[in-house]
Amino acid sequence: MTGIQSLLLGALQGVAEFLPISSSGHLVLLRQLMNLAEVPLLYDVVLHVSTLIVVIIVFRGKIGSVFSSIWRAARSAAAPEDRENLRLALYILIATVVTGVLGFGLSRFESLFFNRPRLVSLLFLVTALFLLSTLLRRGRRDYIQIGFLGAVIVGLAQGVAVLPGISRAGITISVALLLGLDRQRAGEFSFLIAIPAILGAALLQVREVGALLDIVDPVTLLVGFAASFLIGLLSLILLLRLVRKGRLAVFSIYLIPLGAISFILL
């Protein structure tokens, strides 16, 4: 892998991880075009870690607020305003467990998609349908109102997103909106539950570090990491603005022709 290839893959990850167009699906197509099938899956995880750092930076205020509420509750000093944060923490845990169970089960099929770009093309269309579904409802619920079942359903949606072509951000935000969660919280919840999911994926692939460094030198890897981080930061800020304005479905205009054309050409 060259530095230019790593730069392109990192830039693509930064855009596609946050914009609801499936970063893993685009990485499959780009790797196919670049003939980089020998790169371990850990490379993708490394790029995901860079975008994880972006999530922590953008949502640092909310993350700090949740941990403060948990700390006060542990000291039996929780205030009434801590109730929603404590419920959010519980739902993040529930969604994470559900994601882990389903994602682990589906992960055995993940490699099949990396070698079959046509299947990825079909899943682009599935993502587009979920994005279009957000036009049907405008949620107004908070974290307390979404309920235990809502957290389970969003966790299932995130688990399905292990398949390349299904946008993790796209499907989780769409499902949260369909469940009635308001726009700001839908985007927030989607990325807060991504933190443990990405960390888990990184831990599962860490054993491949040696294989990765045999193919990609550290400088080349750093180039991809930096590109993913910088572009990811801009992309997340843009996405959150679009979600708040109810314009998530606009990305289906891109995904539908992408899925159709890539299915035909690949």
Summary of the structure (lengths in Angstrom):
residues: 266
radius of gyration: 18.2
end to end distance: 21.9
largest distance: 60.9
contacts: 950
relative contact order: 0.21
helix: 83%
strand: 1%
